[in-house]
């Protein structure tokens, strides 16, 4: 009699345990639960990417400082006046207006860039 009671109780406990486990799994597989899990994973991934970017930036700044020291970019510089800016070799190219060379004649920019002569005569 004691054995039967023991096995009945053990079976009932196993049934309750299995039923509880199945219900938990079913709740995890509902659309709302899956969406919440995906959102949590996306937030975690975003945090990891942000930490990685901050680490990369810190390493970049450190390396930039090392290179600046090695190249002497942080040393004091004598501030001399810069040379005057150069005048462009050709202020207006191609030359137009009354200052154009005689062999080019008096032309305007619209004459230079008109597409009258650039037509496709094949059609």
N, C-alpha and C positions, 0 to 999 in steps of 0.2 A: 504494500500500500504506500509506504514511504517513497519507494522508487518511482511509482507512477506520479505521485504528487511532484516530486523533484523534476521529472522529465516534462510534465505538463507546464510547470512554472518556467522551466528553461525554454521551452518552445514558445510560450506566450511572450517571454521577455525578448527572445530573438525576433518574433513577429513584430513586436512594438518597435524594437530597434530598427529593423529593416523598413518598416512603414515610415518611421520618422526620417530615416536617411533618404528614402525615395521622395518624400514631400519636400525636403530641403533642396534636393536636386531640381525638382520641378519648379520650385520658386526661383531658383537661380537661372532657369532657362526661360522665364517670362520676358516678353519684349522690354518691359520697363527695367527689369534687372539687368538685361544685356546692355541696354542703352546707358545705364548708370555705370556699369563696369567699363564700357568703352570710354565714357567721359572721364572717368578716374584715370584710366591708362593714358589718355591723351594729355591730361593735365600733368601727370608724372613725366611723360615724355617731354613736354614743354619745359618743365623745370630742369630736366637733365640737359636739354639743348641750351637753355639759358646759362646754366653753370659752365657748360663747355665753352660757350662764347665768351664768358667773362674770363675763364682761364686762358683762352687764346689771346684775348686782348691784353691781359696782364703780362703774358709772355712776350707779346709783340712790343709792348711799351718797354719792358726790361731790355729786350734785344736792341731796340732802337736807341736806348740810352747807352748801351755798351758800344754800339757802332759809332754813336756821336762822340763818345769819349775817345775811341780809338782813332777817329778821323780828326779829332781836335775841333769839332764843331761848337763845343761849349766854351772854348777859350775866348778871352776878350778880343774884340776886333777893333782896329783903328778905323774910325768912321771918316773916310775921306769923301769928298764930294764926288758924286758919280759924273761921268762925262755927259756932255749934252747929247740929247737924242739925235740920231742921224736923220736927215731928211730923206724921204723915199726917193729912190733913183728915178722913178717915173711917177709923177703926181697923177697923171691921167693917161691911162693906156687903154686902148689905142688913142693917139692924139686926135682931138676933135676941136672944132671951133676955129677961130681966126688964127690961133697959134700953131695950127697943124702945118706940117711941111707942104710946100707948094705942089709936090707931085701927088699928094693925097687929096688935094682940093679942100674946099670948105665943106665939112661933113658934120652931121649931128650924130649923137649916139643912136637915135632911132634908125638912122640910115645904116649904121654898122650892124645892128642886131635885127634888122627886118629879115623875114624868112621868105621874101618873094622869090629869090633865086634858089631856094632850097626845096622846091616842090618836086614831088614824084610824078613824072610825066608818063609813067607806064600804064596808067589806067585810062 
